[in-house]
Amino acid sequence: MSRPSVLRRSLAARLAVIYGLIGVLVVAGVGLGAYLVTEHYLRGRAAQELDGLAAFYTAYTAATAPDEARLVALAPQIVDFFAPQAGYDVRLFNARSGQLLAATRDIGRLPSSAALAALDYRRSTLFLPGSEDRPGRLYVARPVSGAADSPLAIVEVSRDLSELESFLATIRLILAAAGGVGLATILAASLLLARRITRPLRQMEAATHAIAAGDFERRLELAREDEVGRLADGIDGMAADLARLEAARREFIARISHDLRTPLTAIKGFVVNLQDSAPEEMQASLATMDQQTDRLIGLVNDLLTLSRLQRGRLHLRRVLLDLGDVARSAVDLAGAKAQRLGVILDLDVAAALPTVEGDADRLQQVVLNVVDNALKATSAAGTVRVRVAAGSGEAVLIVADDGHGLTDDEAAHAFEPYFRGRGGGAGLGLAIAHEIVEAHGGRIWLRQRPEGGAEAGFALPLAGQGWRREAVP
């Protein structure tokens, strides 16, 4: 399965993209609209100026040369009067033949398309091969009426638009630069706005993860009156309710465990007394009762221990000790079970281990729990390796097996109370181990081995050193 994209995983990224696209469309639309309006205005103004000049020149020509003879004779003088000024050019064409009579300067002998239309020629004829519009010029043409109101001549006025095109090009560059700056500003503002909008959502995400992990004291306390604020208040209320329920659950477990231990101990005593006097045929049943009573007492003790650890009421008898000695003692106790299961239990303790400060009995309980889980996961003829070594400012104990390994669910929830993996059990051993290690200022882990099997371990700070949160070795 492909890894989800940033846009799919991040609401802030999607909002930033949406705001950015809207900003791009707005900036592009405003810039393009401003340019088109400016271009239309300038070109329209140039056309109006040419049309006004053409009207003036047409009236002047009609007054000066009312017939064709005088037009042909006076055409050069009329055009000289219209000497090129401010980039304007004037040409006179015979309205009957389309012949060029005179021009302010040589810009070709063929009429423009505007002049051709004024001559009522929509296409080339035998007398007029075609029109010619020079690029970058604007043309306006008007007919000059003679004495009989018939077309006598065509006055064509044109203008070079290179300066206008240059000005429009400058406007395009300015708009492009301003648009680029505007887009960058909009994108930055979109990202900041999106992050600001999603910040409380990220806080809620972190809070809900913390609450799901058991931190029921986590609060958001967002002072907002909108939907986000009401949602935050709901999460805070849920966390408070969960905290009360968890406190009640722990108190109940502590009380019921304490209340159960006394009758179970009494039952254990009666069973032992019966074993001493009961006939042979009852000994097997009494032995089973004794084993199950021990199992129930152990379970009750584990519940009581976990409850005390979670409430911070378990007293640790801290002394200076060698973690290697704790490991040797635990391996000796687990040796009989390993032999019964046909599993090789191997111990490797580094020489000259530095001392740690802790409760030897509780740490032995941690090692026994971890080793017991490894033995359950390992098939006959398999191997469980216990290694004790010195790390950077810490002592490390690692238990590795070549068993069936871990599922993702087991790796994620192994240290949660009452979680039962494939090995069964009450789901208390690793939870107790986790609380004991945490109470010692250490860290504990459980993970899949790349070569197969699982690895569990814990690390404790050396005596006289503060705990440093470092990566798991």
C-alpha positions in Angstrom: 0.0 0.0 0.0 1.4 3.4 -1.0 2.2 5.9 1.7 -0.6 8.5 2.0 0.3 11.9 0.6 0.8 15.0 2.7 -2.5 16.4 1.5 -4.4 13.3 2.7 -2.6 13.3 6.1 -2.7 17.0 6.9 -5.8 19.2 7.1 -3.5 22.3 7.4 -1.9 21.4 4.0 -5.3 21.0 2.3 -6.5 24.3 3.7 -3.2 26.0 2.7 -3.6 24.7 -0.9 -7.3 25.7 -1.1 -6.5 29.2 0.3 -3.5 29.4 -2.0 -5.5 28.4 -5.1 -8.2 31.0 -4.3 -5.5 33.6 -3.8 -3.9 32.6 -7.1 -7.2 32.9 -8.9 -8.0 36.3 -7.3 -4.6 37.7 -8.0 -4.5 36.4 -11.6 -8.1 37.6 -12.2 -7.4 41.0 -10.8 -4.1 41.4 -12.7 -5.6 40.1 -16.0 -8.7 42.3 -15.6 -6.6 45.4 -14.9 -4.4 44.7 -17.9 -7.3 44.1 -20.3 -9.1 47.2 -19.1 -6.0 49.3 -19.5 -5.2 47.9 -22.9 -8.8 48.4 -24.1 -8.8 52.0 -22.8 -5.5 52.9 -24.5 -6.3 51.3 -27.8 -9.8 52.8 -27.8 -8.4 56.2 -27.0 -5.9 55.9 -29.8 -8.7 54.8 -32.2 -10.8 57.8 -31.1 -7.9 60.2 -31.7 -7.3 58.8 -35.2 -11.0 58.9 -36.0 -11.2 62.6 -34.9 -8.1 63.4 -37.1 -9.6 61.5 -40.0 -12.8 63.5 -39.7 -10.9 66.8 -39.7 -8.6 65.8 -42.6 -11.7 64.6 -44.6 -13.5 68.0 -44.1 -10.3 69.9 -45.0 -9.8 67.9 -48.2 -13.4 68.3 -49.3 -13.2 72.0 -48.8 -9.8 72.3 -50.6 -10.5 70.0 -53.6 -14.2 69.7 -54.4 -13.5 67.8 -57.7 -11.2 65.1 -59.0 -9.1 67.5 -61.1 -8.3 69.8 -58.3 -7.8 66.8 -56.0 -5.1 65.3 -58.2 -3.4 68.7 -58.6 -3.6 69.7 -54.9 -3.1 66.3 -53.3 0.7 66.8 -52.7 0.1 70.2 -51.2 -2.7 68.9 -49.0 -0.6 66.0 -47.8 2.4 68.4 -47.2 0.0 70.4 -44.9 -0.5 67.2 -43.0 3.2 66.7 -42.4 3.8 63.7 -40.1 3.4 64.8 -36.5 3.3 62.8 -33.3 3.7 59.5 -35.2 0.6 60.1 -37.4 0.7 59.4 -41.2 -1.9 60.5 -43.8 -2.4 59.1 -47.3 -4.9 60.1 -50.0 -6.4 57.5 -52.4 -8.5 58.1 -55.5 -12.0 56.8 -54.6 -12.7 55.6 -58.1 -9.5 53.7 -58.9 -7.9 53.2 -55.4 -4.7 54.8 -56.7 -2.4 56.4 -54.1 -2.4 60.2 -54.8 -0.1 61.4 -52.1 1.3 60.5 -48.6 3.1 62.2 -45.8 5.8 59.6 -46.1 6.4 56.3 -47.9 4.6 53.6 -45.9 3.6 51.6 -49.0 1.4 52.2 -52.1 -1.4 49.7 -51.3 -4.3 50.9 -49.1 -4.9 49.5 -45.7 -7.8 47.1 -45.0 -9.6 50.1 -43.5 -9.1 52.2 -46.6 -10.1 49.2 -48.8 -13.3 49.0 -46.9 -13.9 52.7 -47.3 -13.4 52.2 -51.1 -16.2 49.6 -50.9 -13.8 47.0 -52.1 -14.3 43.9 -49.9 -11.7 41.9 -51.8 -9.0 42.4 -54.4 -10.0 43.6 -57.9 -8.4 44.0 -61.3 -7.5 47.6 -60.4 -6.7 47.0 -56.8 -4.5 43.9 -56.1 -5.0 44.0 -52.4 -4.4 45.8 -49.1 -1.4 46.1 -46.8 -1.5 46.7 -43.1 1.9 47.1 -41.5 2.3 45.4 -38.2 2.2 47.6 -35.2 0.1 50.3 -36.9 -3.5 51.4 -36.4 -5.5 52.6 -39.4 -8.7 54.7 -39.8 -10.1 55.7 -43.2 -13.0 58.1 -44.3 -14.4 58.9 -47.7 -14.3 62.5 -49.1 -17.5 63.4 -50.9 -17.3 65.5 -54.0 -19.7 68.2 -55.4 -22.3 65.6 -56.5 -22.1 63.8 -53.1 -20.2 61.0 -54.8 -17.0 59.6 -53.2 -14.0 61.6 -54.4 -11.2 60.4 -52.3 -10.3 58.3 -49.3 -8.3 59.9 -46.4 -6.4 57.3 -44.4 -4.8 58.2 -41.1 -2.5 55.7 -39.3 -0.4 55.7 -36.3 2.6 53.7 -35.1 1.7 51.8 -31.9 5.2 50.6 -31.0 5.3 53.1 -28.0 1.9 51.9 -26.9 3.0 48.2 -27.2 6.1 49.0 -25.2 4.0 50.7 -22.5 1.7 47.7 -22.4 4.7 45.4 -22.2 6.0 47.4 -19.2 2.6 47.1 -17.6 2.6 43.3 -18.1 6.0 43.1 -16.4 4.9 45.3 -13.5 1.7 43.2 -13.1 3.7 40.0 -13.3 6.1 41.2 -10.6 3.4 42.5 -8.4 1.4 39.3 -8.9 4.4 37.2 -8.0 4.9 39.1 -4.8 1.2 39.0 -4.1 1.1 35.3 -4.7 4.0 34.7 -2.4 2.4 36.8 0.3 -0.9 35.0 -0.1 0.6 31.6 0.0 2.5 32.5 3.2 -0.6 34.0 4.7 -2.6 30.9 3.6 -0.1 28.6 5.4 -0.1 30.7 8.5 -3.9 30.9 8.5 -4.3 27.2 7.9 -1.9 26.4 10.7 -3.7 28.8 13.0 -7.1 27.2 12.2 -5.7 23.7 12.7 -3.6 24.4 15.8 -6.5 23.6 18.2 -7.2 20.4 16.2 -3.5 19.3 16.6 -3.8 20.0 20.3 -6.9 17.9 20.4 -5.2 15.1 18.5 -2.2 15.1 21.0 -4.6 15.3 23.9 -6.8 12.4 22.7 -3.6 10.3 22.1 -2.4 11.1 25.6 -5.8 10.2 27.1 -6.0 7.0 25.1 -2.5 6.2 26.6 -3.9 6.6 30.1 -3.0 10.3 30.8 -6.5 11.2 32.1 -5.1 14.4 33.7 -4.5 16.0 30.3 -6.6 19.1 29.6 -6.9 21.4 26.6 -8.5 24.5 28.2 -9.1 26.3 25.0 -10.9 29.6 25.8 -13.1 29.7 22.7 -16.9 29.9 22.3 -17.2 28.4 18.8 -17.6 24.8 17.7 -13.9 24.1 18.3 -14.1 25.5 21.9 -17.2 23.4 22.6 -15.5 20.3 21.2 -12.4 21.0 23.4 -14.7 21.4 26.5 -16.3 18.0 25.6 -12.8 16.4 25.4 -11.8 17.9 28.8 -15.1 16.7 30.3 -14.5 13.2 28.9 -11.0 13.1 30.3 -12.3 14.2 33.7 -14.9 11.5 33.6 -12.3 8.9 32.6 -10.0 10.1 35.4 -12.8 9.6 38.0 -13.7 6.1 36.5 -10.1 5.1 36.5 -9.6 6.2 40.1 -12.7 4.3 41.1 -11.6 1.2 39.2 -8.2 1.2 40.8 -9.7 1.7 44.3 -12.1 -1.1 43.6 -9.3 -3.5 42.5 -7.2 -2.5 45.5 -10.0 -3.2 47.9 -11.2 -6.4 46.3 -7.7 -7.7 46.0 -7.0 -7.0 49.6 -10.4 -8.6 50.7 -9.7 -11.7 48.6 -6.2 -12.3 49.8 -7.4 -13.1 53.4 -9.9 -15.9 52.5 -7.5 -17.3 49.9 -4.8 -17.5 52.5 -7.2 -19.3 54.8 -8.2 -21.7 52.1 -4.5 -22.4 51.3 -4.0 -23.2 55.0 -6.9 -25.6 55.1 -5.7 -27.4 51.9 -2.2 -27.8 53.4 -3.7 -29.2 56.6 -5.9 -31.6 54.6 -2.9 -32.8 52.6 -1.2 -33.9 55.8 -4.2 -36.1 57.0 -6.2 -37.0 53.9 -6.1 -40.5 52.5 -4.0 -41.3 49.4 -6.9 -41.2 46.9 -7.6 -37.6 47.8 -4.0 -36.3 47.5 -4.2 -35.7 43.7 -7.3 -33.5 44.1 -5.8 -31.7 47.1 -2.6 -31.0 45.1 -4.7 -29.5 42.3 -6.6 -27.4 44.8 -3.3 -26.3 46.3 -1.9 -25.3 42.9 -5.0 -23.4 41.9 -5.1 -21.7 45.2 -1.5 -20.6 44.7 -2.5 -19.4 41.3 -5.3 -17.3 42.7 -3.2 -15.9 45.5 -0.5 -14.9 42.9 -3.2 -13.3 40.7 -4.6 -11.3 43.7 -1.0 -10.3 44.7 -0.4 -9.1 41.2 -3.6 -7.1 41.1 -2.7 -5.5 44.5 0.9 -4.8 43.4 -0.3 -3.2 40.1 -2.8 -1.1 41.9 -0.3 0.2 44.4 2.2 0.9 41.7 -0.3 2.9 39.6 -1.3 4.9 42.7 2.3 5.4 43.7 1.8 3.7 47.0 4.3 0.8 46.6 7.3 1.3 48.7 10.6 0.5 47.0 13.5 -0.6 49.2 16.3 1.0 47.3 19.9 -0.3 47.8 23.0 -0.4 45.7 23.0 -3.7 43.7 24.5 -5.5 40.8 21.9 -6.1 38.0 23.9 -9.2 37.0 23.2 -10.7 40.4 19.5 -10.0 40.0 19.6 -11.7 36.6 21.4 -14.8 37.9 18.9 -15.2 40.7 15.9 -14.9 38.4 17.4 -17.3 35.8 18.0 -19.9 38.6 14.4 -19.6 39.6 13.2 -19.9 36.0 15.6 -22.7 35.2 13.2 -25.5 36.3 10.4 -24.2 34.1 12.8 -23.9 31.1 14.0 -27.5 31.6 10.4 -28.7 31.8 9.6 -27.0 28.6 12.7 -28.2 26.8 14.0 -24.6 26.2 17.6 -23.6 26.6 18.0 -20.7 29.0 21.3 -18.9 28.4 22.7 -16.2 30.6 25.5 -13.7 29.6 26.6 -11.2 32.2 29.3 -8.6 31.3 32.2 -8.4 33.7 32.6 -5.5 36.2 29.1 -4.2 35.8 28.5 -0.8 37.5 26.0 -0.7 40.3 22.5 0.6 40.1 20.1 1.7 42.9 16.9 -0.2 43.2 14.7 -2.8 44.9 16.3 -6.2 44.2 13.0 -8.2 44.8 11.0 -6.0 42.5 13.6 -6.0 39.8 13.8 -9.8 40.1 10.1 -9.8 39.6 10.6 -7.8 36.4 13.2 -10.2 35.1 11.1 -13.2 36.0 8.0 -11.8 34.2 10.0 -11.0 31.0 11.8 -14.4 31.0 8.5 -16.2 31.7 6.9 -14.6 28.6 9.9 -15.5 26.5 9.7 -19.2 27.7 6.0 -19.3 26.8 6.7 -18.0 23.3 9.6 -20.4 22.6 9.1 -23.9 21.3 11.0 -26.9 22.6 14.7 -27.0 21.7 14.5 -23.2 21.3 16.8 -20.8 23.1 16.1 -17.8 25.4 19.1 -15.6 25.9 19.5 -13.2 28.8 22.2 -10.6 28.4 23.3 -8.0 31.0 25.6 -5.2 29.9 26.6 -1.6 30.6 25.2 1.1 28.4 25.9 4.8 28.3 25.2 5.8 31.8 22.9 2.9 32.4 22.7 -0.9 33.0 20.8 -2.8 30.4 19.2 -6.3 30.6 17.9 -7.8 27.4 15.9 -11.1 27.0 15.8 -12.4 23.4 13.9 -15.5 22.2 13.6 -17.3 18.8 9.9 -17.9 19.3 6.8 -16.9 17.2 7.5 -13.2 17.5 5.0 -10.4 18.0 2.0 -9.1 16.2 1.6 -5.3 15.7 -1.2 -5.3 18.2 0.9 -7.1 20.8 3.9 -4.8 20.3 1.6 -1.7 20.7 -0.4 -2.9 23.8 1.9 -5.3 25.6 2.4 -3.1 28.6 -1.2 -2.2 29.1 -2.9 -3.8 32.1 -5.2 -6.8 31.3 -4.0 -7.1 27.7 -3.7 -10.8 26.7 -1.5 -11.8 23.8 -1.2 -15.2 22.2 0.5 -16.5 25.3 -2.6 -16.1 27.4 -2.3 -15.1 31.1 -4.0 -12.4 33.0 -2.3 -9.5 31.2 -0.6 -8.3 34.4 3.0 -9.4 34.2 4.4 -6.9 31.7 2.1 -4.1 33.1 3.7 -4.7 36.5 7.2 -4.9 35.0 6.5 -1.6 33.2 5.4 0.2 36.4 8.3 -1.2 38.4 10.9 0.0 35.8 9.2 3.4 35.6 9.3 3.7 39.4 13.1 3.1 39.2 13.4 5.9 36.6 14.2 3.5 33.9 12.7 2.4 30.6 11.4 -0.9 29.2 10.6 -2.1 25.7 9.3 -5.0 23.7 9.9 -5.4 20.0 10.1 -7.8 17.1 13.6 -9.1 16.2 14.5 -8.8 12.5 15.8 -12.4 12.5 12.7 -13.7 14.2 11.4 -13.9 17.7 11.0 -11.1 20.2 13.3 -9.0 22.3 12.3 -7.5 25.7 14.5 -5.5 28.0 14.8 -2.7 30.4 17.5 -0.1 31.3 18.2 1.5 34.7 20.3 4.6 35.4 23.6 3.9 37.1 23.8 4.8 40.8 24.3 8.5 41.4 23.3 9.5 37.9 20.0 11.1 36.8 17.9 9.4 34.2 18.4 10.5 30.6 15.8 9.8 28.0 17.8 8.1 25.2 17.0 5.8 22.3 16.4 2.2 23.0 19.7 0.3 22.4 
